């Protein structure tokens, strides 16, 4: 491994500028390409699309939802995942059997553990660019395979070392998944869940296991293949999950025209992204239209809409007020705040993202 310049006061961790860059949330990339048969996923093969016209947003009448702000939803260390330590622009995590070091721009403090703990890492994301992507993994002990088994709440799935530093799951989302699981089980009726920007499908598997009929949408074929591998690994192949590779905005707009309805919608968009036909997603430009469309495709008795926002320069109040406006007249409550990971070494809190979720009361 090429040594980075500079060390922290304890000599713990490299502090180069590359390691201090905060991670965005791009779609996953694989070391090896995966072939997809025609019947595996539903994809659209239409020509490259022109930008869609802006949706005309109408001010809604009625009472705005009640509100609860400043909520901190935390993920505690567990056998499946633990944030072990952080500092000097890096974080040390335990994903199942492996210790992993990755960049973390918000870890501006000093590590709580000594260097010996960090030296136990099985994989380190260096951030050095090469022809395969935006970075590379270094394995200081022994070379590791591309995938390894992980689990959430008893649901097994594959972790994967991608060139964008991600490994296939965002553990802080577990609080939302547990909340959704309870809503589905307590509904005592059929529930339809729409998982937009669904990534590798762990949330979809949680919903399906709880008894929901799930529609999972992501613009990346590779993410869809990964999600289907996770479904098979979890033993949930018989559960009703519809896997769709398509631009999320186009899909939701078409569902509105069809008169489709969902009881729970999960909305986890990147700050920036591209659809399979070149469609461009810009969070601040497109999120108001997307939230309005989600409101339009709720069932008459909806349960929740959950929005998470990563890597944006905004307060949670920005998405909080957007959600309150969008769900005016539906009653219920909008809860907003931050998702955090609780550190095992010193119990520090590491903020990962903003969230806002509407729920019926």
LUMKOL-795233 format. One record per atom (N, C-alpha, C, O): residue in three letters; z, x, y. Coordinates in steps of 0.05 Angstrom, whole numbers, plus 5000, padded with zeros to 4 digits. Example, Ala and Ser with C-alpha at 12.3 -4.5 7.8 and 13.67 -1.06 7.14 Angstrom:
BEGIN
ALA515652644886;ALA515652464910;ALA515652644934;ALA516952854934;SER514252574955;SER514352734979;SER515752585001;SER516152685023;
// end
This chain:
BEGIN
UNK500050174976;UNK500050005000;UNK500050175025;UNK501650365027;UNK498350115044;UNK498250265069;UNK500750185085;UNK501249945089;UNK502250385095;UNK504750325109;UNK504050225137;UNK502350335151;UNK505550025146;UNK505249925173;UNK506950095191;UNK508950215183;UNK506050115216;UNK507550275235;UNK509950125245;UNK509949895251;UNK512150275247;UNK514550165259;UNK516350035239;UNK515349905220;UNK518950055242;UNK520849915225;UNK522949805243;UNK523349885266;UNK524449605232;UNK526649485247;UNK528949675249;UNK528849885236;UNK531049605264;UNK533349775267;UNK534649845241;UNK535750065239;UNK534549675221;UNK535749735195;UNK533749885177;UNK534449955155;UNK531349925187;UNK529350045170;UNK528349855149;UNK527249935128;UNK528649595155;UNK528049395134;UNK525149335131;UNK524049375109;UNK523849235152;UNK521349105149;UNK519349205170;UNK520249265192;UNK516749225164;UNK514749305184;UNK514749105207;UNK515248865203;UNK514149205230;UNK514149035254;UNK511549055269;UNK511449025293;UNK509349105255;UNK506749125268;UNK505948855280;UNK506848645270;UNK504148855299;UNK503248605312;UNK502048415292;UNK502248175295;UNK500648525273;UNK499248355253;UNK501248185238;UNK500647965230;UNK503648295233;UNK505648145218;UNK507047945235;UNK508347765224;UNK506747965261;UNK508147775279;UNK506447535286;UNK507447355300;UNK504047525276;UNK502347295282;UNK503247055266;UNK503747085242;UNK503546825278;UNK504346585264;UNK502046485247;UNK499746515254;UNK502746375224;UNK500646285205;UNK499646005213;UNK501245825219;UNK497045975213;UNK495845715216;UNK495545595188;UNK496445715169;UNK494345355186;UNK494245225160;UNK491345175152;UNK490444945152;UNK489845385146;UNK487045335138;UNK486945235109;UNK488945235095;UNK484645155101;UNK484245075073;UNK484445315055;UNK483845545064;UNK485245285029;UNK485645515012;UNK483045645004;UNK480845525003;UNK483145914999;UNK480946064988;UNK481746184962;UNK484146234958;UNK479946224944;UNK480546324917;UNK479346594913;UNK477246664925;UNK480646754896;UNK479447014889;UNK476946974872;UNK475147144873;UNK476846764856;UNK474546704840;UNK473646414846;UNK475246234849;UNK471046374847;UNK470046104851;UNK470345944826;UNK470446044804;UNK470545674830;UNK470845494808;UNK468545294807;UNK467945174828;UNK467245274785;UNK465045084783;UNK466144804779;UNK468144764766;UNK464744614790;UNK465544334789;UNK463244174777;UNK461044184786;UNK463944014757;UNK461943844746;UNK461543594763;UNK463343534779;UNK459243464761;UNK458643244779;UNK460643024777;UNK461042874797;UNK461942984754;UNK463742764751;UNK466542824759;UNK468242644758;UNK467143064768;UNK469943134773;UNK471043014798;UNK473242904797;UNK469643024820;UNK470642914845;UNK468542754858;UNK466142784854;UNK469442564876;UNK467542414891;UNK466942564916;UNK468742614933;UNK464442644920;UNK463642794944;UNK461342654957;UNK459842504945;UNK461042714983;UNK458842604999;UNK456742835003;UNK457543055010;UNK454242774998;UNK452142975000;UNK450242915023;UNK447942995022;UNK451242765043;UNK449542705066;UNK448942945082;UNK450443145081;UNK446742955098;UNK446143185114;UNK448343245135;UNK450143075139;UNK448143475146;UNK450143565166;UNK450443345188;UNK448443255200;UNK452843265193;UNK453443045210;UNK453543125239;UNK454443345246;UNK452742945257;UNK453142985285;UNK456042905292;UNK457242745277;UNK457143015314;UNK459842935322;UNK460042635325;UNK458342505337;UNK462242525315;UNK462642235317;UNK463442165346;UNK464842315359;UNK462541935355;UNK463341845382;UNK466341795383;UNK467541725363;UNK467541835406;UNK470341785409;UNK471041495405;UNK469541315414;UNK473141445392;UNK474141165387;UNK475241055413;UNK476541195428;UNK474640805419;UNK475740675443;UNK478540585436;UNK478940395420;UNK480540705448;UNK483340635443;UNK484240415462;UNK483640435486;UNK485540215452;UNK486439995468;UNK489439995469;UNK490840035449;UNK490539945493;UNK493439935496;UNK494539695481;UNK493639465486;UNK496339735464;UNK497439525447;UNK499639375462;UNK501139495478;UNK499939125455;UNK501938965468;UNK504338925449;UNK504038975425;UNK506538835460;UNK508938785443;UNK510939015447;UNK510539195463;UNK513138995433;UNK515239185436;UNK514539445421;UNK513439435399;UNK515139665433;UNK514839925420;UNK516939955398;UNK519039835400;UNK516340105377;UNK518340145356;UNK520840275367;UNK520740415387;UNK523040225354;UNK525540365361;UNK525040665355;UNK523140735342;UNK526840825366;UNK526341115363;UNK528841265356;UNK531141185363;UNK528441485342;UNK530541675336;UNK529341945338;UNK527542015323;UNK530342115356;UNK529142365362;UNK531042595356;UNK533442565353;UNK529942835355;UNK531543075350;UNK532443095321;UNK534443245316;UNK531142965302;UNK531942985275;UNK531143255263;UNK529043355269;UNK532943375248;UNK532343625234;UNK532443565204;UNK534643515193;UNK530143575191;UNK530043535162;UNK529843805149;UNK527943955153;UNK531843875133;UNK531944145123;UNK531544155093;UNK532243975078;UNK530344375084;UNK529944435056;UNK531844655048;UNK531744885058;UNK533744595030;UNK535744795021;UNK534644964998;UNK532844884984;UNK535745204995;UNK534945364972;UNK535445224945;UNK537445084942;UNK533545254927;UNK533845134900;UNK532745334880;UNK531745554887;UNK532745254854;UNK531645424833;UNK528645434836;UNK527445634827;UNK527345234847;UNK524445224849;UNK523445394873;UNK521445524872;UNK524945374895;UNK524145524920;UNK526645594936;UNK528545434937;UNK526545824948;UNK528745904967;UNK527646094988;UNK526146284981;UNK528346045013;UNK527846235034;UNK530246425032;UNK532446355039;UNK529746675023;UNK531846865018;UNK532847005043;UNK535247035047;UNK530947075060;UNK531647225084;UNK529247215102;UNK527047145094;UNK529647285128;UNK527347305147;UNK528147485170;UNK530547535174;UNK526147575184;UNK526647745207;UNK524347945212;UNK522747995194;UNK524148045236;UNK522048235244;UNK519248125238;UNK517448275231;UNK518947865242;UNK516347735238;UNK515447695210;UNK513147645204;UNK517347705191;UNK516747665162;UNK518847475150;UNK520947435161;UNK518147375126;UNK520047215111;UNK519847295082;UNK517747355071;UNK522247295069;UNK522447365041;UNK523147105026;UNK525246985031;UNK521447025008;UNK521746764994;UNK521746804964;UNK520646994953;UNK523046614950;UNK522946604921;UNK521446364913;UNK522246134918;UNK519046404901;UNK517446184890;UNK517546204860;UNK516146364847;UNK519246044847;UNK519546054818;UNK520446334810;UNK522546424820;UNK518946474793;UNK519846744784;UNK519246974803;UNK520147194799;UNK517746924825;UNK516747144841;UNK518047144869;UNK518546934881;UNK518647384878;UNK519547424906;UNK517047504922;UNK515447674914;UNK516647374945;UNK514247404961;UNK514947464990;UNK516747345001;UNK513547655002;UNK513847715030;UNK511247625045;UNK509047705037;UNK511647465066;UNK509347375082;UNK510047385111;UNK512347395119;UNK507947385129;UNK508447385158;UNK509847125166;UNK509246915155;UNK511547135186;UNK512746905198;UNK513346955227;UNK515347095234;UNK511646855245;UNK511746925273;UNK514346835286;UNK515146945307;UNK515646625276;UNK518146525289;UNK520646685281;UNK522746635293;UNK520446855261;UNK522747015253;UNK523047255271;UNK522447485264;UNK523947205296;UNK524147415316;UNK526747565316;UNK527247735333;UNK528547495297;UNK531147625295;UNK530947855274;UNK528847915264;UNK533247985269;UNK533348195249;UNK533948085222;UNK535447875220;UNK532948205201;UNK533648115174;UNK536648125169;UNK538048305179;UNK537747945153;UNK540547945146;UNK541148115122;UNK543348215118;UNK539148145104;UNK539448305080;UNK538448595085;UNK536848645103;UNK539448775068;UNK538549055071;UNK535849095058;UNK534748915045;UNK534749325062;UNK532049385052;UNK531849355022;UNK529649285011;UNK533949405007;UNK533849394978;UNK533049114968;UNK531649094948;UNK533948914982;UNK533248634975;UNK530248584979;UNK528948464962;UNK529248685001;UNK526348645007;UNK524648814988;UNK522348734982;UNK525649034979;UNK524149214961;UNK523849094933;UNK522349194917;UNK525248874928;UNK524948744902;UNK522648554901;UNK522148414881;UNK521048534923;UNK518848354925;UNK516748404903;UNK516148634897;UNK515748194892;UNK513548214872;UNK510848204885;UNK508848314873;UNK510648084909;UNK508048054922;UNK508448064952;UNK510347944962;UNK506748214966;UNK506948234995;UNK504248185007;UNK502248305000;UNK504147995026;UNK501647945040;UNK501448135064;UNK503148125082;UNK499448305064;UNK499348525083;UNK497948435109;UNK498548555130;UNK496248235108;UNK494848155133;UNK492448325139;UNK491148285160;UNK491848525123;UNK489548695128;UNK486948545120;UNK486848435098;UNK484948545137;UNK482548385130;UNK480748545112;UNK480748795112;UNK479348395095;UNK477248515078;UNK475148315073;UNK475148095086;UNK473248375056;UNK470948195052;UNK471547935039;UNK469947745041;UNK473947905027;UNK474647665013;UNK476047455030;UNK476447225022;UNK476947525054;UNK478347335070;UNK479847475093;UNK479047685102;UNK481947345102;UNK483347445125;UNK485647625118;UNK487047715136;UNK486147675093;UNK488347855086;UNK488247915056;UNK486447825042;UNK490248075047;UNK490348145019;UNK493248155010;UNK495048195026;UNK493548124984;UNK496148144971;UNK496548414959;UNK494648524947;UNK498948524962;UNK499648774949;UNK501848714929;UNK503748574936;UNK501648824905;UNK503548774884;UNK504949044878;UNK503949204862;UNK507349094889;UNK508549354887;UNK509649424860;UNK510049664854;UNK510149224843;UNK511149284816;UNK508949294795;UNK508249514786;UNK507849064789;UNK505649054769;UNK503648854780;UNK504448674795;UNK501048884774;UNK499148684782;UNK499748414771;UNK500548384747;UNK499548204788;UNK500147934779;UNK497547774777;UNK495547834790;UNK497647574760;UNK495347394758;UNK494847224783;UNK496647214800;UNK492647094784;UNK491946934807;UNK493846694810;UNK494546614832;UNK494646574787;UNK496346334788;UNK498946384773;UNK499146564756;UNK500946214778;UNK503446214763;UNK504645944766;UNK504045794784;UNK506445864747;UNK507645594748;UNK509845564769;UNK511545734771;UNK509745344783;UNK511745264802;UNK512544974795;UNK511344854778;UNK514544874810;UNK515344594805;UNK516644484830;UNK517844624846;UNK516444214833;UNK517944074853;UNK519143824840;UNK517743654829;UNK521743804840;UNK523243574829;UNK522243504801;UNK521843264795;UNK521843704785;UNK521043664757;UNK518043624753;UNK517143584731;UNK516443644775;UNK513543624772;UNK512343904773;UNK512544034794;UNK511244004751;UNK510144274751;UNK507344274764;UNK505944084764;UNK506744504776;UNK504044544788;UNK503544844790;UNK505345004785;UNK501144914798;UNK500345194800;UNK500745304828;UNK499845194848;UNK502145534829;UNK502045694853;UNK499645884851;UNK498745944829;UNK498645964874;UNK496246144874;UNK496246324898;UNK496846234920;UNK495746584894;UNK495546774916;UNK492846744929;UNK490846834919;UNK492846624953;UNK490346594968;UNK490046804990;UNK492046924998;UNK487646844999;UNK487147045020;UNK488046945047;UNK487847105067;UNK489046695049;UNK490046605075;UNK493146585074;UNK494346425088;UNK494346755058;UNK497246785055;UNK498746555043;UNK501046585036;UNK497446315041;UNK498846085029;UNK498746104999;UNK497146244987;UNK500545954986;UNK500845964957;UNK500545684944;UNK500945654920;UNK499745484959;UNK499145224948;UNK501145004952;UNK500744784944;UNK503345074966;UNK505344864971;UNK506844944997;UNK507245185002;UNK507644745012;UNK509344785036;UNK512044655030;UNK512344415032;UNK513944825021;UNK516544715011;UNK517944535030;UNK519344345022;UNK517644575056;UNK519044415076;UNK518244125075;UNK519643945084;UNK515844065063;UNK514843795061;UNK516443635040;UNK516143395038;UNK518043775024;UNK519543635003;UNK521343405013;UNK521743214999;UNK522343435038;UNK523943215049;UNK522342965053;UNK523242735048;UNK519842995061;UNK518042765064;UNK517342645037;UNK517242405033;UNK516842815017;UNK516142724991;UNK518442564978;UNK517942364965;UNK520842654981;UNK523142514970;UNK523542244984;UNK524142044971;UNK523042245010;UNK523141995025;UNK521041795015;UNK521641555012;UNK518641885011;UNK516441725001;UNK517141614973;UNK516641384967;UNK518141784956;UNK518841714929;UNK520841474929;UNK520541284914;UNK522841494947;UNK524741274949;UNK523541014959;UNK524140794948;UNK521741034978;UNK520440794989;UNK518740654967;UNK518840414964;UNK517340814951;UNK515640694930;UNK517340564909;UNK516840334901;UNK519440704900;UNK521140594878;UNK522740344887;UNK523140164871;UNK523540344913;UNK525140124922;UNK523439884931;UNK524539664936;UNK520839924933;UNK519139704942;UNK519039474922;UNK518739234930;UNK519339534896;UNK519239334875;UNK516639164876;UNK516638934869;UNK514539304883;UNK511839174883;UNK509739394882;UNK510439624886;UNK507239324877;UNK505139534877;UNK504939654905;UNK504939514925;UNK504639914905;UNK504440064931;UNK501940244930;UNK501440384910;UNK500440234951;UNK498040404954;UNK498640624974;UNK499540574997;UNK498140874966;UNK498741104983;UNK496141254990;UNK494441294972;UNK495741325015;UNK493441485024;UNK494541755033;UNK496141775051;UNK493641975020;UNK494442245027;UNK492142385040;UNK490242475026;UNK492142405067;UNK489942535082;UNK490542825086;UNK492842905090;UNK488442995085;UNK488743285086;UNK490743365064;UNK492643515068;UNK490143265040;UNK492043265018;UNK492543535005;UNK494443564989;UNK490843745010;UNK491244015001;UNK491344014970;UNK489543904957;UNK493344124958;UNK493444164929;UNK494743934914;UNK495143954889;UNK495443724928;UNK496143474915;UNK498943434905;UNK499443244890;UNK500843604913;UNK503643564903;UNK504743294912;UNK506043154897;UNK504243224938;UNK505142964948;UNK503842734933;UNK505142534927;UNK501342764926;UNK499942554911;UNK501142524883;UNK501442304873;UNK501942744871;UNK503242734844;UNK506042594846;UNK506742444829;UNK507442654867;UNK510142534871;UNK509742224874;UNK511242074862;UNK507742144890;UNK507241854894;UNK506441724868;UNK507341504862;UNK504641854853;UNK503641734828;UNK505841714808;UNK506041504794;UNK507541914806;UNK509741904787;UNK511641674793;UNK512841554776;UNK512041614819;UNK513841404828;UNK512641124823;UNK514040924825;UNK510041114816;UNK508840864809;UNK506640764829;UNK505740534826;UNK505940924848;UNK503940844868;UNK501140894858;UNK500641054841;UNK499240734870;UNK496340794867;UNK495640974890;UNK496040894913;UNK494441204885;UNK494141414905;UNK491241474910;UNK489541484892;UNK490541504936;UNK487941614944;UNK488441874959;UNK489841874979;UNK487242084949;UNK487742354959;UNK485142454971;UNK483042464958;UNK485242534997;UNK482842615011;UNK483242905022;UNK485242965035;UNK481243075017;UNK481243345029;UNK478343435031;UNK476643365015;UNK477843595052;UNK475043685057;UNK474243915040;UNK471843995040;UNK476144035025;UNK475544275009;UNK475244204980;UNK477044094967;UNK472844264968;UNK472444224940;UNK474444394924;UNK475444304903;UNK474944634933;UNK476744804918;UNK479644694918;UNK481044714897;UNK480444574940;UNK483144454940;UNK483244214921;UNK485244174908;UNK481044054920;UNK480943824902;UNK481143924873;UNK482543804857;UNK479644134866;UNK479744234839;UNK482544334832;UNK483644274811;UNK483744474851;UNK486544574847;UNK488444334843;UNK490144344826;UNK488044124859;UNK489843884857;UNK489443754829;UNK491443664817;UNK487043744819;UNK486543624793;UNK487743794771;UNK488743694751;UNK487644054774;UNK488944234755;UNK491944174755;UNK493244174734;UNK493144134779;UNK495944074781;UNK496643804767;UNK498643784754;UNK494843604770;UNK495243354757;UNK495443384727;UNK497143264714;UNK493543544716;UNK493543584687;UNK495943744678;UNK497243674658;UNK496743944694;UNK499044104687;UNK501643934687;UNK503343984671;UNK501743744706;UNK504143574708;UNK504243354687;UNK506243214686;UNK502143324671;UNK502043114651;UNK501742844664;UNK502742644653;UNK500442824687;UNK500042574701;UNK497142494702;UNK496342344720;UNK495542584683;UNK492642524683;UNK492142224680;UNK490042124689;UNK493942074668;UNK493541794665;UNK494341624689;UNK493941384689;UNK495441754709;UNK496341604733;UNK493941554751;UNK492041714752;UNK494041324766;UNK491741254783;UNK491541414809;UNK492741334829;UNK490141644808;UNK489641804832;UNK486641824836;UNK485241914818;UNK485741754859;UNK482841774866;UNK482542024883;UNK483642044905;UNK481042224873;UNK480642474887;UNK478042464903;UNK475842424891;UNK478142504929;UNK475742474946;UNK475442724964;UNK477242794979;UNK473142854961;UNK472543084978;UNK470842995001;UNK468442944998;UNK472042965025;UNK470542855048;UNK472142915073;UNK474542965072;UNK470742905095;UNK472042925121;UNK473942685125;UNK473142455121;UNK476442745132;UNK478442535133;UNK477842325153;UNK478242085148;UNK476842395177;UNK476242205197;UNK474042015188;UNK474241765193;UNK471942115176;UNK469841945166;UNK470841755145;UNK470141515144;UNK472541855127;UNK473541685105;UNK475141455117;UNK474741225108;UNK476941515135;UNK478741305146;UNK477041105162;UNK477640865160;UNK475041195177;UNK473441005192;UNK471940815173;UNK471640585179;UNK470940925151;UNK469640755131;UNK471540555118;UNK470840335113;UNK473940645112;UNK475940465101;UNK476540235120;UNK477040015111;UNK476540295146;UNK477040075166;UNK474739875164;UNK475239635164;UNK472239975163;UNK469939785161;UNK470039625135;UNK469239395135;UNK471039735114;UNK471239595088;UNK473539405087;UNK473639235069;UNK475439425106;UNK477739255105;UNK479839345085;UNK481439185076;UNK479839605078;UNK481739705059;UNK484539725072;UNK484739735096;UNK486539725055;UNK489339745065;UNK491039915049;UNK490739935024;UNK492940055062;UNK494840235048;UNK497640175058;UNK498040105082;UNK499640205040;UNK502440155048;UNK503740405059;UNK505540385077;UNK502940635050;UNK504040895060;UNK501741075065;UNK499941105049;UNK501741205088;UNK499641405095;UNK501041665102;UNK502741675119;UNK500241875088;UNK501142155095;UNK498942295110;UNK496642285102;UNK499742405132;UNK497742525151;UNK498742815157;UNK500642845172;UNK497343015146;UNK498243285148;UNK495943465157;UNK495043635143;UNK494943425182;UNK492543555191;UNK493043845200;UNK495243915208;UNK490944015197;UNK491144285209;UNK490744265239;UNK489844065250;UNK491344485253;UNK490744495282;UNK487744495286;UNK486744385306;UNK486344625268;UNK483344645270;UNK482244645242;UNK483444775224;UNK480044515238;UNK478744515212;UNK475944415213;UNK475044315233;UNK474544455190;UNK471744355188;UNK471544185163;UNK472644245142;UNK469943965165;UNK469343795142;UNK467243915125;UNK466044125132;UNK466643795102;UNK464643905083;UNK461843905094;UNK460144055084;UNK461243745115;UNK458543745127;UNK458643855155;UNK456943775172;UNK460544025161;UNK460644155187;UNK462144005208;UNK462144085231;UNK463343785201;UNK464943635221;UNK467243805231;UNK468543945216;UNK467743785257;UNK469843955269;UNK472343785275;UNK472143565286;UNK474543885266;UNK477143755272;UNK478743925292;UNK479244165286;UNK479443805315;UNK481243935334;UNK483543745338;UNK483243515346;UNK485943845332;UNK488243665330;UNK488643505356;UNK488943255355;UNK488743635379;UNK489343495404;UNK487043305412;UNK487543105425;UNK484643375404;UNK482343195410;UNK482142955392;UNK481542735400;UNK482743005366;UNK482142795346;UNK484542645335;UNK484242435324;UNK486942745340;UNK489342615329;UNK489742335339;UNK490442155323;UNK489442285365;UNK489842005374;UNK488041805360;UNK488941585352;UNK485441875356;UNK483641695342;UNK484541665313;UNK484441445302;UNK485341885300;UNK486241875272;UNK488641695268;UNK488741525250;UNK490641725286;UNK493041555283;UNK492341265288;UNK493341085274;UNK490541205307;UNK489740925312;UNK488240815288;UNK488740585281;UNK486540975275;UNK485240885251;UNK487140835228;UNK486840635213;UNK489241005226;UNK491240955205;UNK492640695209;UNK493240555190;UNK493340635234;UNK494540375241;UNK492740145231;UNK493639945221;UNK490140185235;UNK488239965229;UNK487939915199;UNK487139695192;UNK488640115182;UNK488240075153;UNK490940035139;UNK491040075115;UNK492939965153;UNK495539895140;UNK495339615128;UNK493939445139;UNK496739575107;UNK496939305095;UNK498639125113;UNK499939225132;UNK498638865109;UNK500338685125;UNK503338745124;UNK504838685142;UNK504238875102;UNK507038945099;UNK507339235093;UNK508139315071;UNK506739405112;UNK506639695106;UNK509539815104;UNK511439685113;UNK509640055093;UNK512240185090;UNK512640415108;UNK514740445120;UNK510540585111;UNK511040835128;UNK508440975134;UNK506440945119;UNK508441115156;UNK506341315162;UNK507741565170;UNK509441565188;UNK507041785157;UNK508442045161;UNK506442245171;UNK504442305158;UNK507042355195;UNK505242555208;UNK506742815210;UNK509042825219;UNK505443035202;UNK506543305205;UNK504543475220;UNK502143455215;UNK505443635238;UNK503743805255;UNK504644095254;UNK506944155261;UNK502844275245;UNK503444555243;UNK501944705265;UNK499844625275;UNK503144925274;UNK501845125290;UNK500545015316;UNK498245075322;UNK502144845329;UNK501144745355;UNK503144805377;UNK505544825371;UNK502144835401;UNK503944885423;UNK504644625436;UNK503444535455;UNK506644495425;UNK507544235435;UNK510344185426;UNK511344295407;UNK511644005440;UNK514243905432;UNK513743675412;UNK511643555412;UNK515743615395;UNK515443385378;UNK515143135393;UNK514242925383;UNK516043135419;UNK515742895435;UNK512842815439;UNK512242585443;UNK511043005438;UNK508142945442;UNK507242765419;UNK505942555425;UNK507742835394;UNK506842655372;UNK508742415369;UNK507842215359;UNK511242445378;UNK513042215377;UNK512041985395;UNK511941755386;UNK511342045419;UNK510341835437;UNK507641725428;UNK507141485432;UNK505941895417;UNK503441805406;UNK503941595384;UNK502641395383;UNK505741655366;UNK506441475344;UNK507641215354;UNK507041005344;UNK509341225374;UNK510640985384;UNK508540805397;UNK508640555394;UNK506640925412;UNK504540765423;UNK502740635402;UNK502040405403;UNK502040795381;UNK500240705361;UNK501440475345;UNK499940295336;UNK504040475341;UNK505240265324;UNK506840055340;UNK508539915330;UNK506140035366;UNK507239825383;UNK506439555371;UNK504139505364;UNK508439375370;UNK507939115360;UNK508539075330;UNK508538855320;UNK508939305316;UNK509539285287;UNK512539295281;UNK513339265258;UNK514139335302;UNK517039365297;UNK517639625284;UNK516239825288;UNK519739635268;UNK520439875254;UNK521540085272;UNK522640025294;UNK521440335264;UNK522540565279;UNK520840815275;UNK519840865253;UNK520640965296;UNK519341225295;UNK521441445296;UNK523041455315;UNK521541615276;UNK523341835275;UNK521842095278;UNK519742125266;UNK522742275295;UNK521242515301;UNK523142755303;UNK525442725311;UNK522142985297;UNK523743235300;UNK522243465288;UNK519843505291;UNK523743635273;UNK522643875262;UNK523443895232;UNK525443795223;UNK521644025217;UNK522244105190;UNK523144395189;UNK521944565202;UNK525344445175;UNK526344725174;UNK526944805145;UNK527244635128;UNK526945065141;UNK527845185116;UNK530545315121;UNK530845465140;UNK532445255104;UNK535145375107;UNK535245635091;UNK534645635067;UNK536045855104;UNK535946115092;UNK538346155074;UNK540646075080;UNK537946285051;UNK540146335032;UNK541946565041;UNK544346545038;UNK540746775053;UNK542347005059;UNK544446965081;UNK546647065080;UNK543646805102;UNK545446775125;UNK545646485135;UNK546946435155;UNK544346305121;UNK544446015128;UNK543045965155;UNK543445755167;UNK541346155165;UNK539746105189;UNK537645895183;UNK536845855160;UNK536745755204;UNK534645555201;UNK532045665211;UNK531945775234;UNK529945645195;UNK527245735204;UNK525545485207;UNK524945345188;UNK524745435232;UNK523045195237;UNK520145255228;UNK519045465233;UNK518945055214;UNK516245085204;UNK514244905217;UNK511844975219;UNK515144665225;UNK513144465235;UNK514544245250;UNK517044205248;UNK513044085264;UNK513943845277;UNK513243605259;UNK511343615244;UNK514743385262;UNK513943145247;UNK514642895263;UNK516342905281;UNK513242685257;UNK513842425268;UNK513042215247;UNK510842225236;UNK514842035240;UNK514241835220;UNK515141565228;UNK517441525237;UNK513341365225;UNK514041095230;UNK514740965203;UNK513541015183;UNK516840795204;UNK517540645180;UNK518340365187;UNK519540315208;UNK517640175169;UNK518439905173;UNK521439875167;UNK522540025151;UNK522739695181;UNK525639655176;UNK526139405160;UNK528339335154;
// end
